[in-house]
Amino acid sequence: MNNLKLTLPKGKIIEASRGVRSRDLLEELGVPEERALAASLNGAKIDLTTSIRESGDFHIITIGTEEGLDILRHSAAHAMAQAVMRLFDEVEFAIGPTIEDGFYYDFDLPHQLSTDDFDAIETEIQRIIARDLPVERIEMSKAQAREFLQSQNAKFKLELLEEVDETKEKISFYRQGDFTDWCRGPQIDRTGKLKVIKLLNVAGAYWRGDERRPMLQRIYGTAFFTDKELRKYLHLREEAKKRDHRKLGGELDLFSLHDTSPGSPFWHHNGLIILKELRKYVDEVLFDHSYIEISTPQILKANIWKISGHWDHYKDNMFFTKMDEDEFGLKPMNCPGAMTVYKTSLHSFREFPIRMCEWGIVHRHEKKGMMSGLTRVRSFLQDDAHIFCLPEQMVDEIKDMIYLIKIIYEKLGFIEVEIELSTRPPDSIGADQMWMDAEGALKLTLNLLKLNYHISPGEGAFYGPKIDFHIKDALKRLWQCATIQLDMAMPERFNLEYVGTDNARHRPVLLHRTILGSMERFVGLLIEHYAGKFPTWLSPVQAVVLPISTERFGDYGREVQRKLRSHRIRAEIDMRDESLNRRIREAQLKQIPYMLVVGEREVEAGAVSVRRRDKADVGAMEVGEFVGKIKDEIEKRVFELGVGR
């Protein structure tokens, strides 16, 4: 009897007949059938009805798990597409993947979809769930799939089919009742296992993200296991709308976006203060770690991009122009500039490590439909660094970078960080051994520091593997910001050298890193994380003086403002002929940390009456005492408001 051995998550091994289906093992594994959604075999997700033909690591994917939620949402996208097909004529389907917090499906149809259609679509989805339709996987050859899609007039899917190599991947369709869709799977085995589905919004989307291709209609939705989970999600979604950096950026006068330069923010005075304060803080930390700063041109000859590999691997994301008959490229990354600076002199092993930082503006050709506020732009300032070191210094340098990332994130209020190690992508440069050594060094460092991380196969940069740091904001959303990339290819391509202890020439190891990453994106993240309530050291206006009567106490108010500003405290005075309560309320809406009310008692005592933006009334305080307390809060970069605590 040719039995398989399946290893369960806790190490237990069970035997099963070759060809058994996951569904047949549920009773033995003690998993109720109604909780089972799919299975995992050797890391690959499979349907409950798929025949198992090899031994290996195995587990059932159930309700209440992240794996299960992704599969549930994938199946929800099919149910939504089936409902749309039933309700509207001449529907053509494009793609319907899962995304971070739900799913979407793109349609081409004469009817102009709107949120007014959602009730009818959701009602039809509930009918599909109630019928508990069996979901069947059908595998086809490429020729059979082409014939089937042609019968559906599915021109979008036919285009995708021509790119499939059937020798490398199976072509599968899923059928549920009167609906059949091309899909890799897995899918749940019955529509009755779908639980809570909610449609969210509708938008236009170019086919394959190309503005030269047809505009499709995209419905976004989400799915959960319980109503409670959906209610929590919708609450966070509403909170996210209130915190939207595009909305708050205008209300707080931080930045604006204009068609005169799509994807390139216009920074206003208030926003620029935040950028400068962040940069000042990072510069202080880097100084303590012996970084040197450089600045390189934004536009470089095409030849240097050919040497670096960007020409072959990143050209579609770059902007090019001609000058004096030569082709130039706006830099999408700062690396070639740093390589050029390094090569201006011959270095000795005694100089290493050389930690070279650069606040460089880079440009990337993001597609028009992909740009979004500050989080996806075409030009941005990056806190870049390139560290040149000896092979034996490599692990210590990576440790130092991780330490820098930790202390800077904690100062900004980010405690929860998830770490991702991305390995060699299919489109890459450099020898196999270089990649093996580089990936090994990153793994070794993470293991030595006993850090939890997950591996993303094939997601590294084209020139090297990388460690990415994803920070969790106040709404528990993840943002990828810091990155450490280990590059052994670029030193070879640029012929970088140093003189070693043996007096011979050797190649240095190159580490690329950012901590905040795109400053535009990071400020967008901060706006939403703080809901516009920046800590005092980052606030564009740190205190506002509010004379009870501008006529009687305005002069004293100006004197208080001058004293604050003489200590580099960003203080304003509100002399408008409005009621005190209204001016206090407007200062709170502007998220100014401190309001200093001055009237007759304050004039007589040389004091100010201190209020915080959280509506806490601190009380009277001598001007000098307040100055000392707020200066201490600013200089220590305290996360929360400290005066009066």
N, C-alpha and C positions, 0 to 999 in steps of 0.2 A: 504493500500500500504506500503510495507516494504522497506522504503527508507534508504539509508545510508547518514551519515553526514561526509563530507570531509572538513578538516580544511586546508586552504591554508596558505602559508608562512607568510602573513601579518595579519593573524587572521580571515579573512573572511571565513564563512562556507557556503558551497553549499550542496544541496541535490542531490542525484543520486540514480537511481534504482539499487538494488542488482544485480550483474552480469554484470553491464555496463563495457565497456572497456575504458581504458584511452584515446584511439584514439577518442572515441565518445564524449569526453568532451572538445576536443581541441577548437572547435568553441566558446563554452560558456566561456572558459578561455581566449580567445583571442590569442591563440598560433597558428601561421601558421603551417600547417601540415608538410611542408618541414623542419621546424626548430625543430620539436619534434623527440627525439631519443628514449626515454623510460620514465618511471615514477618512483616515490618513494612513497611508502605507509608505514607509521609507521617506516621509516628508512630502509625498504627493497626495493631494486630496482626491478622493474617488467617491463615486455614488454608492449608496447602500446596495444598489442592484448590480454593481460591477463585480465580475468574477475575479477572485484573487488567485494569482498564478505564481507568486514568488513569496519567499519568507522575508521577514524583516520586522522593523519597528511598526507597531500598529496601535491605533486607538480609534474609538468611535467619537465623532464630533457631535456634540449635543447642544441642546438649548441652554442658554445662559453663558456661553463661551464666546470669545472674540472671533474664533474661527467659525463658529456656528452663525454668528451675527452676519459675517460677510457673505456666507452662503445664503442665509435667509434673504438678505438684501438683493443678491443676484437673482434669486427666484422671484422676488417682489417686482424687479424690473420686467421680468417676463410676464407676470400677471398684469402689470400696468399696460404693457404693449398689447397683450391680448384684449384688454378692455378697450383700448383705443381703436383696435382693429374692428371690434364689434360695433362701436358707436359711430365711426366715421368712414366714409367711402374713400377709395383710392389712396389708402395709406401705404407708404413705402417706408421700410425700416432701415435705419442706418446702424448705429451701435448703441448698446445699453449696459455700460459697465457699472460696477460699484465704485464709490469714491469714499473719502474719509468718513463722512457721517451720513451716508445714504447711497443713492444711486441716481442715474439719469438715463433717459432714452431719447435718441434723436429721431425725429420723424419728418417725412416729406409728405404733405397732404394739402389739398386745396383749402380746407377749413382753417381759419386763423385761430389757433388755440389761445385761451386765456384762463385766468383763475376761475372765471365763471363756469368753465367746463369741469372743474375739479369734483363737484358733488356728483355729477353723473358718472365720471370715470371711477371715483371711489366706490360708488354704489355697485357698479359692474364688477369691480375687483372683489367686493364682498360676495357677490354671486359666484364668482370663480372659486373663491375659498370655500364657500358653503357646499359646492358640488363635490369637493374633495377629489378633484380629477387626478388620476395617476399620471406621473411624469415619466416618460419613456425616453431613454437615450438611444439614438440611432446613428451608427457609424457608416460612412459612405466613402467611396473613392472620390478623387477630385473630379472625375468625369461625371459621376452620379450627382455630386453636389452641384456642379455647374448646371446640369440638366434641371435639377430641382429648383435652383434659384432662378433660372431662366423662366420656369413655369410661374414663378411668383413675380416676375418683372422686377427682381431685386437688384437693380444696377449698382447700388452702393456695396452690397455684400459680394456681388460678382467681382467688383474691382479688388476687394480685399482677398478674395479667393485666389486670384491669379498670382498673388504674392506668396501663397502657401507652398511649402515644399512637403509634399505628402510622404516623402521618405523619412522625414524627421518628425512630423507630428500627425496625429490622427485628426480626421475631419468628422466632427460629431454634430448632430442636431438633437434638439429636445422637443418632444411633442406632448402637449397637454390639451386634450379635447380637440377643438378646431384650430389650434395655434401650434405652429412648428417654427422653431428659430435655430439658426446656426449658433452654436455656443460650445466652448471648450469644456464647460462644467467645472466642478460638479453642481448638480441641482438637488433640491430636496425631492423626495420620491412621491409626494402627494401635495396638491395645492392646499389641502386642509391644514397643513403644518404651518402655513403662513399665519402670522398673528396680527400685529398692529401695523397698518400701512397708512402713511399720511403723505399727500402730495403737497409740495412746498411752493414752487413757483415755476414760471415758464419763461424761456429766453430764446433768443436767436443764437445759432451757432453755425459757423461755416463748416462745411464738410472737410474733415481732417485738419481743421484749424487754418485753412487757407482761404484768405479773403477773395481769391480768384475763383473759388469753387462755389457750388450752390449753398444758399443760406437755408438751414434746416430749423425746425422748431424743437426745442429741447425742454422736456418736462423733468424737473428735479423732484425727488421724493425721498422718503426715509422709511425705515421699518425697524420695529423693535419686538421683543418677546412679550412685553407687558405694557399696559396703558400707563403705569407709573413711570416707566422708563421714557415713554414718549412725552409725558407731561414735563418731566425734568428737562428733556432735550429742548422742548419748545420754550420753556422758561429761559434756559441758557441762550437760546437763539434770540429771544427778545432782548435779553441783556446785552448780547453781542451787537445788536442794532443800535442800542443806546451808546455803546462804547466805540462804534465804528470810527476808525481814525479819520476817514474822509469827512464825516460829519463834525467830529470834535476839532479836526484840524482847521476848519473854517470858523467855528464858533470861538476858538481860542486864538485865531489869527496866527496860525503856525506856518501854513503853506497853502499854495493853490496850484491847480493844474490847468493848463491852457493848450488849445489846439495849435498855438504857434510853435510848440515843441512837445509833441505827444510823448508821454512816458518820461518826461524830464521835469521834476517838481520845481516850482519857483518858491524858494524859501523866504519867508517873511522874517522880520526882526525877531519875533518871539521864538519861532522855530529854530532860527540860527543860533540863538542862545543855548538851546538844548543841545544842538550838535556840538557847539564849542565846549560846553561843560563836559559832555561825554568824552570828547577828544582830550581835554585837559586831564581828566581823571585817568584815562588809559595811558596817556603819555607819562604821567607820574609813575604808574606801575611799571611801564616798560623801562623807564630810566633806572629804577631800582634793580632791574634785571639786565642791565648793561646792553640795551639795544642802541643801535645808531640809526639815525633817520636819513632817508634819501628821498628825492623827488625826481621822477623821470617823465619825459614828454608823453602827451596823450596820443600822438600820432607817430607811427614808425613805418619805415619802408617795408614793403611786402616781403622782401627777402628774409627779414628776421622772423616773420611769422611762418615762413617755410621751414626755417631751421628749427623753430620751437615745436613744430607739429600742428600748430593751430590752423595753418592753411589747409592741411589735409583732413583735419578732424573737427574743426570748429568754424570753418569759413562761412557757413550759412548763417551763423549768429553774429557776423561782424559787419561793420560799415567800412566801405572803401572809397577812396577818391584819388585823383591824379594831380600831381604837382610837378612841373618841369619835366614832363614826359615820364616820370616815375610813378608807380602805383604805391599808395600808402594805405595803411589800415589803422582805424581808431582802435586803441587797445581795449580788448574785452577782458584782459587780465594783465596784471603788473609784472608777471614773471620775466619776460624778455628784457625789460628795463633793468631789473635787478641783476640779471646775468651780465648785461653790458657793463654795469658799474663794477661788478666783481672782477671782470677781466681787465680793468684799467691798470691793475698792478699784479705782480706775482706775489702770492701769499705763502707764508711759512706755516708749518703745522703749529708753531707757537702762538699764532694769532687766533686759533680756533677755540670755541665756536665764534663765528661772525654772525651776529643777530641783526639783520638789516630790516627795518620797518619802513613802510611807505603808506601815507594817506593818499591813495591814488584814485582818481576819477576814471571809471571804466565805462565802456559803452557796449551794449549787447542788443542785437536786432530781435527784440521780442515782437511777436506778431501782434497786430493791432487788437485783435479780439482777446488776447491773453493778458493785456496790461490791466492793472488794478491798483488805483491809489498809489501808496508808497510801497506796497508789498511786491509789486511786479512792475519794474520800470525799465527804461532803456539806458539811462545813465545814472550812475550812483557812485558815491564815495565809499571806498572800502578800506578797512583797517588791516592792510595786508602786511605780511612779513615773510622774509625768506631767510632761513637759517642754514648757513654752510658749516658743516662740522665733519669731524673725523668719524670713521665707522664706529670706533669704540665709544664715541660720545653720543651716539644716536639715541639710545634708550633714555639716558639722562636728560637729553634735550626734549624728548617727547614728554617725559614726566614733568619737566618745568613748564611746558606749554599747558598741560592739563591743570597744573596748579594755578597758573595765571587765569585760565578760563574759570576755574572754581571761585577764586576770590573776587573776580570782577562780577560774575553773575550773582554771587551772594550779596555783594554791595548794592546791586540793583533790585534785590528782592526775589531772585529766582533760585529756589532751593531744589526743586524737582527737575532733574536732568536725565534724559535717556540717551544712551550711547549706541551708535551704530557703526559697525566696521564694514566698509564696502570694498569688495575685491575686484580683481581685474575684469574690465568690460570686454566684450568682443572686439570693439574698435579701440585698439590701444597701440602704444609704441613701447619699444624696449624688449630686451631678451627675457626668455622664460625664467632664467635663474634670478635675474634682477627682481622680477615680480615675486618670486617665491621668498627671496630674502626680505623684501620690503614688507610683504604681508606678515611674515614671521616676526619681524621686529615690532610691528604694531600690536600683534596678538600678545607677544611676550610682555610688552609694557603694560597693557591692560590687565594681564593676568598677575603681573608683579604687584600692581596697585590694588588688586582684588576688586576690580570694578565690574559690575554687571554690564553686559553688552550683547547685542544680537548681530548676526552677520547677514549682510545683503549681498548675495553673490552677483557679480557682474555689474555692480553699481558704482565702481570706483571712477576716478578721473582718467582720461585717456593716457596720462603720463604717470599714474601711480595710484596705489590703494590709499584709502583715507579713513579717518575716524571723524564722524559727524556727531555733533552735540545738539540734541533737541530739547529746548527748554519749555516747561509747562507754565502757561500763564494763569491769571486769576480765574479764568473760565475752564481750566484744565485742557486747553488746546495746546498742541505741540507745534513749536516753531523751530525749524532747523536754522542755526545761526553759526556757531563756531565750527571750524573744520581744521583738521591736521592731515596733510598729505605728504607721503614719503615718496620722493622722486629720485630714482637713480638713472633715469633716461635723459633728462635735460642736461645734467652735467656732461654727459657723453656727447650729446648733440651740439652743445656750445663749446666743447673742448675745454671745460673748466679744469684747472690744475692747482696743485699746491706742492711745495717742496717738503718732503717728509723727513723723518729722522735719518733716513739712509741717503739723504741728499738727492734723491731721485724724484721724478714728477709723479703725482698720484691724483686720482679723481676725488673730490670731496663728495660727501653725502648732502643732498638738498632736502630741506623740509619747508613746505609751504604751510602757512597758517593764517587764519583770521579768527578773531574772538567775537566781535559784534557782527562781522560780515558786512553786508550792505547797510550803511548807516541810515539810508532812507527807510529800508525795510525794518531796521531795528527801532527807529523812532516810531514808525507805525505800530509796531508791537508794543512799545512802551506806552503809547497813547491809550491803547486798548487795555493793556494790563492795569494801568493806573486809573483808567476811566477819566483821563485828563488831570487827575489829582497828583501832579508830580511832587516828589519830595522837595523840600525847600531848596536844596542845593541845585536842583535842576529846573526849578520854576522860573519862567521868564520874568515874572514880577514876584518878588519874595515878600513884600509888605506894601500896603497902601495906607496912607494917612487920610483920615476922614474927619475934618473939622465939623463939629456939630453945627456951627454957624460960620460959613466961609467969610462973612464980613467981619465978625468979631474975633475969630480964632484962626483965620487963614494965615496970618503972618507967623504965628507959633507953629502951625502945621508945616509951613515951608521950612522953618528952622529945624524941625524934627526930621523932615525929609533930607535936608542937606547933611545933617549929622549921620544919618544912616548911609547916605551915598558916599560920605567921606571914608566910610569903612568898607566900601565896595559892596554894599548891600543894595540889591536892585529894588529901590523904593520909588513909588509914585505917590501923588497926592490927587485926590478927587475933589475939585473945587466947584463942581457943578451945582447949580441952584435946584437941587432935588432934595427930598426928605432923606434923613439919615438912614432910615430903615430901607429905603429903596437902594441907596448907594451900598449899604452892607449886603443886600441881597444880590446886587449885580457883581460885587466883588467875589461873593461866593460862587456865582455862576461862572466867573472867569477863573475859578479854582486858585485864587491868590491865597497863599498859606496863612498870612496874618493881616488883620485889619486893626489899625491903631486909631482909636477914636480919641479926639482931643476937644475938650470944652473948658469951662472956667476952672473946675477943680484941677484938671491936668496942667493948665497953664500955671496956676499957683504953686503946684507941687513939682513942676519940671518933670512931668510924667506923661505916660500914655495909658489908655485903657485898652488892654489887649484882648482881641477875639480871634479865635482860630476858625478856619473855613468849615470845620466840622460842627460849627455852631457853639463850641465850648467858649464860655466867657471866662478868661483867665483872670481878669481884674486889673487893677492899676499897678503900674510898674515904672520905676524911674527910667528915663530914656537910656541912660548909661547901662543900667542892668539889662534892659531888653536887648540893647546892642550886643552886650557880652554873650547873652544866651543864644541869640540867633546866629551870631558869628560862630560860636562853638558848634551849633547844629550844622551849619554850612560847611565848616572846615572838616568836621568829622564825617560829613556826608551821611548823616543820620537818615534812615529809611522813612521813619514816621515823624510827624511834627513833634518837636520836643519841648518847646517853650511852654512853661506852665505845668508840665507833668511832674 
